């Protein structure tokens, strides 16, 4: 019997190769054969979901007189005045063809001014997904389980993934708390026993962010369902050497 396909998620597109969370990085990952592009979403002052990991303008990437200002305090037009690679909108990224989307909603419960309230955040992202009729091609993931519950109420058909880092916990407990069918732990937390128990609870396991052959092989041996990586082309090439692609 053939082994199950391990799905490749290009982390922020392909941040090992091209500037993260940019259209060229996403296009590279798609061309390389990634099953998913993984992306981060924040929201501007005028409630436009934009694709960015950092909640603030990163001065290392976009220098300027107001570097470090929170994106939530800027309109989309103001965000695009900064130099550096363009920050795409979620709407623009969801227009890319031939790929699935793993969308991380960047929420900061200890700094609520940096993101919309969970229900509003989920609604803004869902509106973009629905505009493109992409419920079946999207995963929504977050460390903030409040957003996951809000998304599940809005769109039960969209797959939900619970991100996790910190002390090891049973993956089924994390999934239950988040209302998710997918658990996305930091890759060092993944063991064969943990994955086997998760599968026994009818869950998928998609760890982040593994970038070396040694880690890829350890996760393959553990039986994961997907791997989030900064270099999707290299992971795909490695899977081919293992006859897993």
C-alpha positions in Angstrom: 0.0 0.0 0.0 1.4 3.4 -0.9 2.1 5.8 2.0 -0.1 8.8 2.5 1.1 11.9 0.7 2.7 14.4 3.1 1.5 17.9 2.2 4.0 20.7 1.8 3.2 24.1 3.2 5.4 26.9 1.9 6.0 29.0 5.1 5.3 32.7 4.3 5.7 31.5 0.7 9.3 30.5 0.6 11.1 32.7 3.0 14.4 30.8 2.6 14.5 31.9 -1.0 12.5 35.2 -1.4 11.2 38.0 0.8 8.5 36.5 3.0 4.8 37.0 2.5 5.2 38.6 -0.9 3.6 37.6 -4.2 6.9 36.5 -5.7 7.5 34.2 -2.8 4.0 32.7 -3.1 4.4 32.3 -6.8 7.8 30.5 -6.3 6.2 28.1 -3.8 3.3 27.3 -6.2 5.7 26.8 -9.1 7.8 24.5 -6.9 4.8 22.3 -6.3 3.8 23.3 -2.8 0.3 22.0 -1.8 -0.3 25.1 0.4 1.1 28.5 0.7 1.2 29.6 4.4 0.7 33.3 5.1 0.2 35.7 7.9 -2.6 38.2 8.1 -2.9 41.5 9.9 -5.5 44.3 9.5 -5.0 48.0 8.6 -6.8 50.9 10.1 -9.4 50.9 7.3 -10.1 47.2 8.0 -8.2 45.7 5.0 -6.6 42.3 5.7 -3.0 42.4 4.6 -0.4 39.7 4.4 2.3 40.5 7.0 3.9 38.6 9.8 4.9 41.6 11.9 2.2 43.7 13.6 4.3 46.7 13.1 6.4 48.1 10.2 9.6 46.2 10.4 12.5 48.7 10.2 14.9 46.0 9.0 12.7 45.5 5.9 11.0 48.9 5.5 13.1 51.7 6.8 11.6 55.1 7.1 10.7 58.0 9.5 7.9 56.0 11.1 9.4 52.5 11.1 7.9 50.5 13.9 4.5 52.0 13.8 1.6 49.5 14.2 0.0 48.4 10.9 -3.4 48.6 12.6 -2.9 52.4 13.0 -2.2 52.9 9.2 -4.5 52.8 6.2 -3.6 50.5 3.3 -2.5 53.6 1.3 -0.2 54.6 4.2 1.2 51.1 4.5 2.1 51.1 0.9 4.0 54.4 1.2 6.8 52.5 2.9 9.8 51.3 0.9 10.6 47.7 0.5 8.7 44.7 -0.9 5.0 45.4 -1.3 2.7 44.2 1.4 -0.1 42.4 -0.5 -3.7 42.3 0.5 -5.3 39.0 1.4 -7.6 39.5 -1.5 -4.6 39.7 -3.9 -3.0 36.6 -2.5 -6.3 34.6 -2.7 -6.4 35.3 -6.4 -3.3 33.1 -7.0 -4.2 29.9 -8.8 -3.5 26.2 -8.4 -2.8 26.1 -4.6 -4.5 25.8 -1.2 -4.1 28.5 1.4 -3.0 28.1 5.1 -4.0 31.5 6.6 -2.6 32.5 10.0 -4.5 35.2 11.8 -2.0 37.3 13.8 -3.8 38.2 17.1 -2.2 39.5 20.3 -4.4 39.0 23.3 -1.9 40.9 25.5 -1.9 43.8 23.0 -5.4 44.0 21.7 -4.8 47.4 20.0 -2.7 45.5 17.3 -5.6 43.5 15.8 -9.4 43.6 15.5 -11.5 41.9 18.1 -11.7 38.1 17.3 -15.2 38.1 15.8 -14.4 41.1 13.6 -11.1 39.7 12.5 -12.7 36.4 11.6 -15.4 38.2 9.6 -13.0 40.3 7.6 -10.9 37.3 6.6 -14.0 35.2 5.9 -15.3 37.9 3.6 -12.1 37.7 1.5 -12.3 33.9 1.4 -16.0 33.9 0.4 -15.4 36.5 -2.3 -13.1 34.0 -4.0 -15.3 31.0 -3.2 -12.4 29.3 -1.4 -13.9 27.7 1.6 -12.7 24.3 0.5 -9.2 25.5 -0.3 -8.4 27.3 2.9 -7.2 26.4 6.4 -7.4 29.1 9.0 -4.9 28.8 11.8 -4.0 30.9 14.9 -2.5 30.7 18.3 -5.5 32.7 19.5 -8.3 30.1 19.8 -10.9 32.8 20.2 -10.5 33.6 16.5 -10.7 29.9 15.6 -14.1 29.6 17.4 -15.3 32.7 15.7 -14.3 31.4 12.2 -15.9 28.1 12.9 -19.2 29.8 13.8 -19.1 31.8 10.5 -17.9 29.1 8.2 -18.1 25.5 9.4 -16.7 24.2 6.1 -13.4 26.0 6.5 -10.7 23.8 8.1 -9.4 25.1 11.4 -5.8 24.5 12.7 -4.6 25.1 16.3 -1.1 26.5 16.4 0.8 25.5 19.5 4.2 26.2 21.1 5.3 25.8 24.7 5.1 22.9 27.0 4.1 19.6 25.4 0.4 18.7 25.7 -1.8 16.0 24.2 -2.6 17.1 20.7 -6.2 16.0 21.2 -6.5 18.4 24.2 -5.2 21.3 22.1 -7.6 20.5 19.3 -10.6 20.2 21.6 -9.8 23.6 23.2 -9.5 25.2 19.8 -12.5 23.4 18.1 -10.0 22.2 15.5 -9.5 19.1 13.4 -5.8 20.1 12.7 -3.1 20.7 15.2 0.0 22.6 14.2 2.7 22.3 16.9 6.2 23.6 16.8 8.0 20.7 15.1 10.3 19.8 18.1 7.2 18.9 20.1 6.2 16.2 17.6 6.7 12.5 18.4 5.5 9.3 16.8 3.4 8.6 19.9 1.8 12.0 19.9 0.9 11.7 16.2 -0.4 8.2 16.6 -2.7 9.4 19.4 -3.8 12.4 17.4 -4.7 10.1 14.4 -6.6 7.9 16.8 -8.7 11.0 17.6 -9.2 11.6 13.9 -7.0 14.7 13.9 -4.3 15.8 11.4 -0.9 17.0 12.5 0.9 19.7 10.5 4.0 20.9 12.4 6.0 24.2 11.9 8.7 25.2 10.8 11.1 22.4 9.8 13.9 23.3 7.4 16.5 20.5 7.5 16.6 16.9 6.1 17.1 15.5 9.6 14.0 17.2 10.9 12.0 16.3 7.8 12.9 12.7 8.2 12.0 12.7 11.9 8.6 14.2 11.1 8.1 11.7 8.2 9.0 8.8 10.6 6.5 10.3 13.2 3.7 10.0 10.6 2.7 13.7 10.2 0.2 14.8 7.6 2.0 17.9 6.4 5.1 20.0 7.0 5.4 23.7 7.1 8.8 24.8 5.8 10.7 27.9 4.6 12.0 26.0 1.6 9.2 24.1 -0.1 11.2 23.2 -3.2 13.9 21.6 -1.1 11.4 19.6 1.0 9.7 18.4 -2.2 13.0 17.3 -3.6 13.7 15.4 -0.3 10.3 13.7 -0.3 11.1 12.5 -3.9 14.3 10.9 -2.7 12.2 9.0 -0.1 9.7 8.1 -2.9 7.0 10.1 -1.0 6.3 12.5 -3.9 
